[in-house]
Amino acid sequence: MNEELDLLNPPSTDFSMLDYDCAYIPGNKVRMHYKYVSNASKKFATAVITRGWRRFGKYFFHPICNGCSECKSLRINAKEYHFTKSQKKAIRRNKNTKIIVQEPSLTSAHISLYNKYHAHKSRTDNWQHRNISQREYHENFVDGAHDFGKEVLYIVDDKLVGVDLIDVLDDGISSIYFYYDPDYARLSLGTYSLLYQIKLAGILDLPWIYLGYWVDGCKAFAYKPKFQPQEILEDFPHISELPQWHAWENTTDT
């Protein structure tokens, strides 16, 4: 029993950031609560992500914004998932795309692709952008992976065209971050990467895909409700409390 409690309460440093401008709701401010865990177990990661937390590197976090609770956690029911016609087309478009699942890594191709993707999003969607350094990339996407963090590489004609960072948990797969080469937009790699997560969950007999946050009306999250069936978690319960997930449907044209 004590060992289980230790896994759920590892040594950590807890802190909150000062308020900053919200990227999802203009005019709002964001405050994040962080838990820095140098040696997180899969059991701990599963417990907090099931309760709406997210992970970048060794940092686990969730919003504690003053007067706002618009960030809702979503998860896909992978056991009952059925691909739509448009999703099946995305799968066919990638019949020649090679997939490699491995521990997160850092190469010059990763850095170049990440910066190319964000420069593109800066032009098309007004994302704030500056090139990421190798140190920043390592801290965000390689460090803290332990035995549960993975990367899914998408390769076309021996070229890296997409990187999907995920956590493989005890009860599902948590989507951390995906970026791709905008020159290959025709392949719908964003959709395809999530469909592959669902396939991988089936192979591993895992019931859930944790999608992270959804904010009503936010363009960046508009794709998430298209992957049904889903459940929604409207709060961030303490580790000692059971999370209350509820069936949720908010579809657009699929």
C-alpha positions in Angstrom: 0.0 0.0 0.0 2.8 2.4 0.9 4.5 1.6 -2.4 1.4 2.4 -4.3 1.0 5.7 -2.5 4.6 6.6 -3.3 3.9 6.0 -7.0 1.0 8.3 -6.8 2.8 11.0 -4.8 6.4 11.1 -6.1 8.8 13.8 -4.9 7.9 17.0 -6.8 8.2 20.7 -6.9 4.8 22.5 -7.2 4.3 26.0 -8.4 2.0 28.3 -10.5 3.0 30.6 -13.3 2.0 34.3 -13.3 -1.0 35.2 -15.4 -0.3 35.6 -19.2 -2.5 36.2 -22.2 -4.7 33.3 -23.2 -4.1 31.9 -26.7 -7.6 30.4 -26.9 -9.9 33.2 -25.6 -9.0 36.8 -26.6 -8.8 39.1 -23.6 -8.6 36.3 -21.0 -5.6 35.5 -18.8 -4.2 32.1 -18.1 -2.6 30.7 -14.9 -1.1 27.2 -14.9 -0.4 25.0 -11.9 2.7 22.9 -12.4 4.2 19.8 -10.8 7.8 19.1 -11.7 8.4 15.4 -11.3 12.0 14.2 -12.0 11.1 10.5 -11.9 7.4 10.0 -12.7 6.1 6.4 -13.0 3.6 5.3 -15.6 1.1 4.8 -12.7 1.4 8.4 -11.6 1.2 9.7 -15.2 -1.9 7.7 -15.8 -3.5 8.9 -12.6 -3.0 12.6 -13.3 -3.7 12.5 -17.0 -7.0 10.7 -16.3 -7.8 13.7 -14.1 -7.2 16.2 -16.8 -3.5 17.1 -16.4 -1.1 17.3 -19.3 2.7 16.6 -19.6 5.6 18.4 -21.3 8.9 16.9 -20.4 9.1 16.5 -16.6 6.3 19.1 -16.1 2.7 18.0 -15.4 0.2 20.8 -15.4 -3.4 22.0 -15.7 -5.1 25.4 -15.8 -6.3 27.2 -12.7 -7.5 30.4 -14.4 -9.3 33.0 -12.3 -13.0 33.2 -13.3 -12.7 30.8 -16.3 -13.2 27.1 -16.6 -13.6 26.8 -20.4 -10.8 24.3 -20.9 -12.5 20.8 -20.9 -10.6 17.6 -21.1 -11.7 15.1 -23.8 -11.0 11.5 -24.5 -11.9 9.2 -27.4 -13.5 5.8 -26.7 -11.0 3.8 -28.8 -12.9 0.5 -28.1 -16.0 1.7 -29.9 -14.5 3.8 -32.6 -15.6 3.5 -36.2 -13.7 5.4 -39.0 -15.8 7.8 -41.1 -15.6 7.9 -44.9 -13.3 10.9 -44.9 -11.0 9.3 -42.3 -10.8 6.1 -44.4 -9.7 8.4 -47.3 -6.9 9.8 -45.1 -5.8 6.3 -44.3 -5.7 5.4 -48.0 -3.7 8.6 -48.8 -1.0 7.3 -46.5 -0.7 3.8 -47.8 3.0 4.6 -48.6 3.7 6.4 -45.4 6.2 4.6 -43.2 5.6 4.6 -39.4 8.2 4.1 -36.7 7.3 4.0 -32.9 10.3 4.6 -30.6 11.6 6.5 -27.6 11.6 10.2 -28.2 14.7 11.5 -29.9 16.4 14.7 -31.0 17.9 15.1 -34.4 18.5 18.0 -36.8 15.5 16.7 -38.8 13.3 17.1 -35.8 14.4 20.7 -35.1 14.1 21.7 -38.8 10.6 20.2 -39.2 9.4 21.7 -35.9 10.5 25.1 -36.9 9.2 24.8 -40.4 5.8 23.8 -39.1 5.6 26.7 -36.6 6.7 29.2 -39.2 3.9 28.0 -41.4 1.3 28.3 -38.6 2.6 31.8 -37.9 1.8 32.8 -41.4 -1.5 31.0 -41.8 -3.0 31.2 -38.3 -1.0 34.1 -36.6 0.7 31.8 -34.1 3.5 33.4 -32.2 6.7 31.9 -33.4 10.4 31.8 -32.8 12.7 28.9 -33.6 13.1 26.3 -30.9 16.5 25.4 -29.6 17.8 21.9 -29.1 17.8 22.4 -25.3 14.1 23.6 -25.4 13.1 20.7 -27.6 14.8 18.2 -25.3 13.2 19.6 -22.2 9.7 19.6 -23.7 9.6 16.4 -25.8 12.5 14.1 -24.9 13.2 14.6 -21.2 10.7 12.9 -18.8 9.5 10.3 -21.2 10.8 7.4 -19.0 9.3 4.1 -20.0 5.9 5.5 -21.2 6.7 8.4 -23.5 7.0 7.6 -27.2 7.3 9.3 -30.6 5.6 8.2 -33.7 7.6 9.1 -36.8 6.0 9.5 -40.2 8.3 9.1 -43.2 7.6 9.6 -46.9 10.3 8.8 -49.5 12.9 8.5 -46.7 12.0 12.0 -45.4 10.7 12.8 -42.0 7.3 14.5 -42.5 5.6 14.2 -39.2 6.3 13.6 -35.5 3.7 12.6 -33.0 4.6 12.7 -29.3 2.5 10.5 -27.1 2.4 8.8 -23.7 1.3 5.2 -23.6 -0.5 4.9 -20.2 -2.1 2.1 -18.3 -5.5 2.9 -19.7 -4.9 4.7 -22.9 -2.7 6.9 -25.1 -2.3 10.6 -24.3 -1.7 12.9 -27.2 1.0 15.4 -26.3 2.0 17.2 -29.5 2.0 16.7 -33.3 3.8 18.6 -36.0 4.3 18.0 -39.7 5.7 19.3 -42.9 3.2 21.7 -44.5 4.4 20.7 -47.9 2.7 17.3 -47.3 -0.7 18.8 -46.3 -2.4 16.7 -49.0 -1.8 13.6 -46.8 -3.9 14.9 -43.9 -1.2 13.9 -41.5 -2.8 15.5 -38.5 -5.9 13.3 -39.0 -3.9 10.3 -39.9 -1.7 10.5 -36.8 -4.8 10.5 -34.5 -6.3 7.6 -36.4 -3.0 5.7 -36.0 -3.2 6.4 -32.2 -6.7 4.8 -32.2 -5.3 1.8 -34.1 -2.3 1.5 -31.7 -4.7 1.6 -28.8 -6.5 -1.3 -30.3 -3.3 -3.3 -30.7 -2.3 -2.6 -27.1 -5.9 -3.2 -25.8 -6.2 0.3 -24.4 -9.6 1.9 -24.1 -8.9 5.6 -24.3 -7.2 8.3 -26.4 -6.7 11.4 -24.2 -7.0 14.4 -26.5 -6.1 17.2 -24.1 -8.2 20.4 -23.8 -11.1 21.7 -25.9 -12.4 25.2 -25.8 -15.7 26.0 -27.4 -15.2 28.3 -30.4 -11.4 27.9 -30.5 -10.3 27.2 -34.1 -7.2 25.2 -33.0 -9.4 22.7 -31.3 -12.2 22.5 -33.9 -11.0 19.1 -35.2 -11.3 17.3 -31.8 -15.1 16.7 -31.7 -14.9 15.0 -35.1 -13.5 11.9 -33.4 -16.5 10.2 -31.8 -17.5 8.6 -29.4 -16.0 10.8 -26.7 -16.2 11.6 -23.1 -15.7 14.9 -21.3 -14.2 15.8 -17.9 -15.2 19.3 -16.7 -12.9 19.6 -13.7 -9.5 18.6 -12.4 -10.1 16.3 -9.4 -7.5 15.7 -6.8 -5.5 12.5 -7.0 -7.5 11.2 -4.1 -10.8 11.8 -5.9 -12.3 9.6 -8.7 -12.6 11.5 -12.0 -16.1 11.8 -13.4 -16.1 11.4 -17.2 -19.4 11.7 -19.1 -20.4 10.8 -22.6 -20.2 13.8 -24.9 -21.0 14.5 -28.5 -20.5 17.8 -30.3 -19.9 16.8 -33.9 -19.5 18.9 -37.0 -19.4 17.5 -40.5 -17.3 14.3 -40.5 
